[in-house]
């Protein structure tokens, strides 16, 4: 395949992710909508670690995370 390196990396990551066991966490969004988030093994471990540290469930951690503001992209200075 004649693809850029970043495209090849993207495709490799997709294939690698599809081969992993996915972990699903059901939680309720801030508007009351039921959600289900699929996590890779490393994501599940990190979520478990954070939830344990805070003393709350994974579902509650995701519900609280829904209230975090979206990060704004860095503004690049105009090129003269």
Secondary structure, 3 states (H helix, E strand, C coil): CCCCHHHHHHHHHHHHHHHCCCEEEEEECCCCCEEEEEECHHHHHHHHHHHHHHCCCHHHHHHHHCCCCCCCCCCCCCCC
